[in-house]
Amino acid sequence: MSADAAPVRPALRAKRQGLRIAAAVAVGFTVAVANGEVLPFLAPMFAVQFLVASPRPLGARQAIGLIVLILVVGETLVWLTGLFGDRPAVLLSLLGLIYFACFLLQAQGKGGAAAFLVIVIAVMVPMLGILQKDLGESIILILFKGALGGVVLTWLAHAVFPDPGGEAPQRPATPSLDRAVHRALANTAILLAMVVLCLVDSRFSTAIVVPITVASLLNQLDLATSGRTAFGLMIVNLLGGIVASLAFAVVELRPTLLFLFLTVLIVALLFGGRAAADPKAGKVYAGALTTFLILFGLGVSPLPASTPDSFATRIGLVLFAIACTFCLTALLWAAPPAKGRNQSLAD
């Protein structure tokens, strides 16, 4: 009987992990909307990153460390934005240093979810601080509630869907790239260009989804081993935006919290289940779920907008972010020279 039960264990563990992600996203998003949060996607987005990073629940010290890191980075960026907001060259240089440090950690196979979260915060805080001055509450308070909510959601998800026991399989280690510094510099240039575009072009003044989508894609593209897999990755992320559009249209027909909860739960089961079932592609489906949460969250958010944003426009922005990332990485991620060719030239 134990021999029959052994093969079931990984499937059961993946199923419960998918249910954790879906429950955390649906509950967190619905509660945030019910409370009138300015950025209702923030807590579930943090929860997704925490859950995908590890099948085990966060320890108390680890949770406190992540919350402190998010608050320290957020407070530092608020201070830098206030100090150098009227000197964009200095502010962008400092942001570039932060992006480079995080991308370098990722290229070296280090940092985990923390590096990506720091990048997202370093995108959100300057853009909200410069372009959205009437948020109604401080950015630090918004970040604190989002980070704390993400931790609480992960703990509740593990409490409701506990691990089936046994030894959990180790996630494949993220390999270190041969040209880590070059890759980090290229990624920094790409992301910084998107942030500059949003800050200087009024058509992108509310398009926070563009640089976050670019950051998410850059975090996933290391998994792509060929042009075909990279194209598939782009399609999955675009699917997250399309599903957000469909979900928003469905919820508008019956704008109740119960209907909102069920809609988000179904989508989170779709993407979260795939992320849990395939650990190698977990970052890809987590990225698609992040795109969905941001787009859908902005649709139901009370965040003021300077121009009317239709969902068709937002899907276009996601497509724009994907196309820019694909083209710029093809240009800037230069392949290392072939050793055989170098040797023959030397001879």
C-alpha positions in Angstrom: 0.0 0.0 0.0 2.9 2.3 0.8 4.3 1.6 -2.7 1.0 2.8 -4.2 0.8 5.9 -2.0 4.4 7.0 -2.8 3.7 8.2 -6.4 0.6 10.1 -5.2 2.5 12.2 -2.7 4.1 14.6 -5.2 0.7 15.1 -7.0 -1.0 15.7 -3.7 1.6 18.2 -2.6 1.3 20.1 -6.0 -2.5 20.1 -5.7 -2.4 21.6 -2.2 0.2 24.2 -3.3 -2.0 25.2 -6.1 -5.0 25.5 -3.8 -2.9 27.6 -1.4 -2.0 30.1 -4.2 -5.5 30.3 -5.4 -7.0 30.7 -2.0 -4.5 33.4 -0.9 -5.0 35.4 -4.1 -8.8 35.2 -4.1 -9.2 36.0 -0.4 -6.6 38.7 -0.3 -7.9 40.4 -3.4 -11.5 40.3 -2.3 -10.7 41.6 1.2 -8.6 44.4 -0.2 -11.4 45.5 -2.6 -13.9 45.3 0.3 -11.7 47.6 2.4 -11.3 50.1 -0.5 -7.5 49.6 -0.8 -5.9 51.8 -3.3 -3.8 48.9 -4.7 -5.8 45.8 -4.0 -3.4 43.6 -6.0 -0.4 44.3 -3.6 -1.0 41.8 -0.8 -2.0 38.9 -3.1 1.0 39.7 -5.4 3.3 39.4 -2.4 1.6 36.2 -1.3 2.1 34.7 -4.8 5.8 35.4 -4.7 6.2 34.0 -1.2 4.3 30.8 -2.0 6.0 30.1 -5.4 9.4 30.7 -3.8 9.0 27.9 -1.3 6.5 25.1 -0.6 7.1 25.5 3.1 5.4 28.3 5.2 7.4 31.3 6.0 9.1 31.2 9.4 8.6 34.1 11.8 12.1 35.4 11.4 11.9 35.1 7.6 8.6 36.9 7.5 9.8 39.7 9.7 12.9 40.0 7.6 10.9 40.3 4.4 8.6 42.9 5.8 11.5 44.9 7.2 13.3 44.7 3.9 10.2 45.9 2.0 9.7 48.8 4.4 13.3 49.8 4.4 13.5 49.8 0.6 10.2 51.6 0.4 11.1 54.3 2.9 14.5 54.8 1.2 12.9 55.2 -2.2 10.3 57.6 -0.8 13.1 59.7 0.6 15.1 59.6 -2.6 12.0 60.4 -4.7 11.2 63.4 -2.5 14.8 64.6 -2.4 15.7 64.2 -6.1 12.2 64.3 -7.7 13.1 67.6 -9.4 16.4 66.2 -10.5 15.5 63.2 -12.6 19.0 62.4 -13.8 20.2 61.8 -10.3 17.0 59.9 -9.3 17.2 57.7 -12.4 20.9 57.0 -11.8 20.1 55.8 -8.2 17.3 53.7 -9.5 19.6 52.2 -12.0 22.0 51.2 -9.3 19.2 49.4 -7.4 18.0 47.6 -10.5 21.6 46.6 -11.4 22.2 45.2 -7.9 19.0 43.1 -8.0 19.5 41.9 -11.5 23.1 40.9 -10.7 21.9 38.8 -7.8 19.4 37.1 -10.0 22.0 36.5 -12.7 24.2 34.9 -10.1 21.4 32.6 -8.9 20.9 34.5 -5.7 18.3 36.7 -4.1 15.3 34.6 -4.6 11.9 36.3 -4.4 13.4 39.2 -2.4 15.4 40.5 -5.4 12.3 40.6 -7.6 10.2 42.3 -4.9 12.8 45.0 -4.4 12.7 45.7 -8.2 8.9 45.9 -8.1 9.0 48.4 -5.2 11.8 50.4 -6.9 9.4 50.7 -9.8 6.2 51.5 -8.0 7.4 54.0 -5.4 9.0 56.5 -7.7 6.1 56.3 -10.3 3.4 56.6 -7.7 5.3 59.3 -5.8 5.8 61.5 -8.9 2.7 60.7 -11.0 0.1 59.9 -8.3 0.4 62.5 -5.6 -3.2 62.1 -4.3 -3.2 58.5 -3.2 -5.0 59.3 0.0 -2.4 57.6 2.2 1.3 57.3 2.4 3.1 54.9 0.0 4.9 53.3 3.1 1.6 52.5 4.7 0.3 51.0 1.5 3.5 48.9 1.2 3.3 47.8 4.9 -0.3 46.7 4.6 0.6 44.8 1.4 3.6 43.1 2.8 1.9 42.2 6.1 -1.2 41.0 4.2 1.0 38.8 1.9 2.6 37.1 4.9 -0.7 36.6 6.7 -2.2 35.1 3.5 0.6 32.6 3.1 0.2 31.5 6.8 -3.6 31.1 6.4 -3.2 29.2 3.2 -0.8 26.8 4.8 -3.1 26.4 7.8 -6.1 25.6 5.6 -4.2 23.4 3.1 -1.4 21.9 5.2 1.5 20.0 3.7 0.7 16.3 3.3 3.9 15.4 5.1 7.0 13.5 4.0 10.1 15.1 2.5 9.4 17.9 0.2 11.2 17.9 -3.1 13.9 20.4 -3.5 13.3 23.1 -6.1 15.9 23.2 -8.9 18.6 25.7 -8.0 18.7 28.8 -10.2 21.9 28.5 -12.3 24.5 31.3 -12.3 25.0 32.9 -15.8 28.4 33.0 -17.3 28.1 36.7 -18.1 26.2 37.9 -15.1 27.4 41.5 -15.1 26.6 41.9 -18.8 23.2 40.4 -18.3 22.5 42.7 -15.3 23.6 45.8 -17.2 21.4 44.9 -20.1 18.4 44.2 -17.9 18.9 47.5 -16.0 19.0 49.5 -19.3 15.8 47.8 -20.5 13.8 48.4 -17.3 15.2 51.9 -16.8 14.1 52.8 -20.3 10.6 51.7 -19.6 10.5 53.7 -16.3 11.7 56.8 -18.2 9.1 56.4 -20.9 6.3 56.2 -18.3 7.6 59.3 -16.5 8.1 61.5 -19.5 5.2 60.5 -21.8 1.7 61.5 -20.6 0.2 58.5 -22.5 2.0 56.2 -20.1 1.5 58.2 -16.9 -0.9 55.6 -15.4 0.8 52.6 -17.0 2.6 51.2 -14.0 1.8 47.7 -15.5 4.4 48.4 -18.3 7.6 48.4 -16.2 6.3 45.8 -13.8 5.5 43.5 -16.7 9.0 44.1 -18.1 10.6 43.3 -14.8 8.6 40.1 -14.5 9.5 39.0 -18.0 13.2 39.7 -17.4 12.9 37.6 -14.3 11.4 34.7 -16.3 13.5 34.9 -19.5 16.4 33.1 -18.0 14.3 29.9 -18.2 14.0 30.3 -22.0 16.4 27.9 -23.7 15.3 28.7 -27.3 13.4 31.2 -29.3 10.4 28.9 -29.2 10.3 28.7 -25.4 10.8 32.5 -25.2 7.8 33.0 -27.5 5.7 30.6 -25.4 6.7 32.6 -22.3 5.5 35.9 -23.9 2.2 34.2 -24.9 1.6 33.0 -21.3 2.1 36.5 -19.9 -0.1 38.1 -22.6 -2.7 35.5 -21.6 -2.7 36.9 -18.1 -3.7 40.3 -19.5 -6.4 38.9 -21.7 -7.9 36.9 -18.9 -7.9 40.1 -16.7 -9.9 41.8 -19.4 -12.4 39.0 -19.6 -12.6 38.8 -15.8 -13.3 42.5 -15.5 -16.1 42.3 -18.1 -17.6 39.4 -16.2 -17.5 41.1 -12.9 -19.0 44.3 -14.3 -22.1 42.2 -15.1 -22.6 41.3 -11.4 -20.4 43.6 -9.3 -20.7 41.8 -6.0 -17.9 40.6 -3.7 -19.0 37.0 -4.0 -18.9 37.1 -7.7 -15.5 38.9 -7.6 -14.2 36.2 -5.2 -15.3 33.4 -7.5 -13.9 35.0 -10.6 -10.5 35.6 -9.0 -10.5 32.1 -7.5 -11.0 30.5 -10.9 -8.3 32.5 -12.6 -5.9 31.9 -9.6 -6.6 28.1 -9.8 -5.7 28.2 -13.5 -2.4 29.9 -13.2 -1.5 28.9 -9.6 -2.2 25.3 -10.3 0.1 25.3 -13.3 2.8 27.1 -11.2 2.6 24.4 -8.5 2.4 21.5 -10.9 5.6 22.5 -12.8 8.2 23.9 -10.5 10.5 24.7 -13.5 7.9 26.9 -15.1 6.6 28.2 -11.8 8.0 31.7 -12.3 6.3 31.9 -15.7 2.8 31.2 -14.5 3.4 33.3 -11.3 4.4 36.1 -13.7 1.2 35.7 -15.7 -0.8 35.7 -12.5 1.0 38.9 -11.4 0.1 40.5 -14.7 -3.5 39.5 -14.2 -3.6 40.8 -10.6 -2.1 44.2 -11.6 -4.4 44.8 -14.6 -7.5 43.5 -12.8 -6.6 45.4 -9.6 -6.1 48.7 -11.5 -9.5 48.1 -13.1 -11.4 48.0 -9.8 -9.0 50.3 -7.9 -10.1 53.8 -6.7 -6.6 55.0 -7.8 -7.2 58.2 -9.7 -6.3 58.3 -13.4 -5.5 61.4 -15.5 -7.0 59.8 -18.6 -9.7 57.3 -19.1 -8.1 53.9 -19.4 -10.1 51.2 -21.1 -9.1 47.6 -20.7 -8.3 47.4 -24.4 -5.8 50.1 -23.8 -4.3 48.2 -20.9 -4.0 45.0 -22.9 -2.2 47.1 -25.6 0.2 48.3 -22.9 0.9 44.7 -21.8 1.5 43.8 -25.5 3.8 46.8 -25.8 5.8 45.8 -22.7 6.1 42.2 -24.0 7.2 43.4 -27.5 9.8 45.8 -26.1 11.2 43.2 -23.8 11.5 40.7 -26.6 13.2 43.1 -29.0 15.5 44.7 -26.5 16.7 41.4 -25.0 17.4 40.2 -28.5 19.6 43.3 -29.1 21.3 43.5 -25.7 21.7 39.9 -24.6 24.6 39.3 -26.9 25.5 35.6 -27.1 29.0 34.7 -25.9 31.4 34.1 -28.8 31.9 30.5 -29.7 35.2 29.0 -28.4 35.8 27.1 -31.6 35.5 30.1 -33.7 37.8 32.2 -31.5 40.4 29.4 -31.6 40.3 29.1 -35.4 40.7 32.9 -35.7 43.6 32.8 -33.4 45.3 30.0 -35.4 
